[in-house]
Amino acid sequence: MVRLLRKEGYFIGSSKEPPCGYYIPSTEQEANECLDTFRGELFDMLHTYNIQKRAIKKIRDQVNQPEFLVQSSGQLVIF
């Protein structure tokens, strides 16, 4: 529901520290803190995404080596 409201243009803050939950910021400072949190999480997710993308490439490169085998189950087995 919060995601839908945000997509509709409502500004809804959230806190992962006590008191946890969603709220409507009452000051500009609170609103800016919410945006800073969103930005930090976004950059962290993007950073993790790029690391995972490189990891996949590394695994693909290693799978081409004879000591690696990918089973039909999709699991990577190292011999």
Wavefront OBJ file of the C-alpha trace (Angstrom):
o trace
v 0.000 0.000 0.000
v 2.852 2.397 0.856
v 4.528 1.675 -2.480
v 1.308 2.466 -4.340
v 0.821 5.703 -2.403
v 4.400 6.746 -3.108
v 3.907 6.038 -6.810
v 0.826 8.238 -6.694
v 2.996 11.077 -5.429
v 2.436 10.980 -1.666
v 5.556 11.628 0.388
v 5.788 8.859 2.977
v 8.849 8.460 5.128
v 10.003 5.293 6.805
v 12.183 4.413 9.740
v 14.053 1.151 10.277
v 15.114 2.226 13.747
v 12.788 2.580 16.750
v 10.203 3.786 16.476
v 9.982 1.729 13.258
v 7.310 2.321 10.683
v 5.959 4.722 8.105
v 5.102 8.361 8.628
v 4.444 11.619 6.850
v 7.337 13.991 7.546
v 6.216 17.067 9.439
v 9.215 19.273 8.666
v 11.433 19.950 5.685
v 14.367 18.555 7.670
v 12.537 15.243 8.180
v 11.684 15.127 4.475
v 15.322 15.746 3.525
v 16.471 13.042 5.943
v 14.058 10.615 4.255
v 15.425 11.501 0.847
v 18.993 11.088 2.117
v 18.077 7.618 3.395
v 16.486 6.668 0.070
v 19.526 7.950 -1.816
v 21.913 6.008 0.411
v 19.924 2.797 -0.020
v 19.724 3.331 -3.776
v 23.480 3.824 -4.129
v 24.134 0.820 -1.877
v 21.833 -1.352 -4.000
v 23.477 -0.104 -7.206
v 26.923 -0.840 -5.787
v 25.832 -4.353 -4.777
v 24.259 -4.876 -8.202
v 27.529 -3.990 -9.936
v 29.509 -6.317 -7.668
v 27.087 -9.160 -8.382
v 27.239 -8.464 -12.110
v 31.059 -8.744 -12.012
v 30.759 -11.930 -9.935
v 28.570 -13.538 -12.594
v 31.116 -12.659 -15.275
v 33.902 -14.124 -13.145
v 31.953 -17.351 -12.628
v 31.169 -17.594 -16.345
v 34.860 -17.157 -17.140
v 35.802 -19.841 -14.597
v 33.134 -22.274 -15.804
v 34.944 -22.437 -19.122
v 37.874 -23.989 -17.278
v 37.916 -27.839 -17.133
v 37.924 -27.984 -13.326
v 34.413 -26.506 -13.155
v 31.165 -28.192 -14.010
v 27.637 -26.815 -13.973
v 25.134 -29.540 -13.213
v 21.692 -29.621 -14.781
v 20.298 -28.385 -11.461
v 22.160 -25.138 -12.040
v 24.581 -25.694 -9.173
v 28.252 -24.948 -9.696
v 30.477 -27.846 -8.676
v 34.230 -27.417 -8.277
v 36.466 -30.444 -8.763
l 1 2 3 4 5 6 7 8 9 10 11 12 13 14 15 16 17 18 19 20 21 22 23 24 25 26 27 28 29 30 31 32 33 34 35 36 37 38 39 40 41 42 43 44 45 46 47 48 49 50 51 52 53 54 55 56 57 58 59 60 61 62 63 64 65 66 67 68 69 70 71 72 73 74 75 76 77 78 79
